[in-house]
Amino acid sequence: MSSILTNSGAMVALQTLKGINSGLAKTQSEISTGKSVASAKDNAAIWSISKVMESDVKGFSGISDSLALGESTVAVARKASETITDLLTDMKEKIVAAQEDNVDRDKLQTDVEALRDQIASVVSAAQFNGLNLVDGSTASMDILSSLDRNSTGTVTASTITVDAQDLSIGAYAANDVFGAGSGSATVSTSADTFVMSLDNGGGSDAITIQNGATAWAAGDKITMRIGEKTASYTVTASDVDSGSNTVADLVAVGLKNAIDSLGIADLTVDYDSGSPGVLTFTNDGTDDLTVSGQFANAGSGGLGELETIDVSTATGAATALANIEALIQTATDAAAAFGSAEGRITTQSDFISNLTDAMKTGIGAMVDADMEEASARLQALQTQQQLGIQALSIANQQPQNILSLFQ
């Protein structure tokens, strides 16, 4: 049946042409943007996933910068440690020469002092962006190394911790600062260090801050490491002036405040003014905690014994020969530790770079347009569009044919 009111053929042709034009517009958009999924309208699920991955890629870019900064800092410390090792080896040569009676020990002592001053200069200069890992000013450095996303979408940051190596010079005097209390934890102490294993589920123990073998001095520093975090307190002149009976109390309070600021979950540190210098640690978590600490006298350092080396006498030369090997080993161990940390950072940096490339490739596979396919589809749609226009033109002429029936 023919009708002048309803042109079904034109409607079909028009709908077909609209579909062709829609496909053509989408294809042209893919070609101009290079993306098959340019917005959430194109494919909400894929677009959402790609945006999350793109944010991670940007995050990893920041991590690469952090690793580069950390690697440079550690490289400076490693090079300083290696240089100090070489200088100590040169010093050993002078000390060995001083073992002979028929030498000018005063001139050799002058050379030893010059080398010692050079070592102090290297230690002081071994900083990168203000951070020095060999002068005893810091206990450790945390380097942002990764962003870890779990199946629920929660993101956590991972770090690489690089322990500092104190190669500073000063008069060293051991001081028993930490004493073990009674409880479920075990504390082992040596002259200036301690390690405490704190049991989980309410395990607790007390640590007593003692005056020790030497009097407190401004600049004395206590560093405490709990898990991966570090707290410290440095004795001030006002602490010392307050009286020897209260310095330990002030140090204990300072340490407690520093530990509390770390925000370690399930760890409680209590202080009772009725028990001078005593800190009580309680672990309410499900994991054991390792608490370690170290005391350093003001001006002391890992190479503090250099201050005592004196080869101007036969006795002093013999003592120096016995001590220099330990000092060389200290510097060698520091260089090895920094070298190991630097290697780990380099490996992580390479991994982050490769991971970022892989993620970019994955994002591209999801949202990038296949340009070969788009080109072929464009040609086909353009042909279909021309045919659709012809079909619509023919359908629009159909009502005119009805006039011939009334002639």
Buried (B, 14 or more C-beta within 10 A) or exposed (E): EEEEEEBEBBEEBBEBBEEBBEBBEBBEBBBEBBBBBBEEEBBEEBBEBBEBBBEBBEBBEEBBEBBEBBBBBBBBBBBBBBBBBEBBBBBBEBBBBBBEEEBEBEBBBBBBBBBBEBBBEBBBEBBBEEBBBBBBBBBBBBBBBBBEBEEEEEEEEEBBBBBBBBBBBBBBBBBBBBBBBEBEBEBEBEEBBBBBBBBEEEBBBBBBBBBBEEEBBEBBBBBBBBBEBBBBBBBBEEBBEBEEEEBBBBBBBBBBEBBEEBEBEBBBBEBEEEBBBBBBBBBEBEEEBEBBBBBBBBBBBBBBBBBEBBBBEEEBBBBBBEBBEEBBEBBBBBBBBBBEBBEBBBEBBEEBEEBBEEBBEBBEEBBBBEEEEBEEBBEBBEEBBEBBEEBBEEBBEBBEEEEEEEE
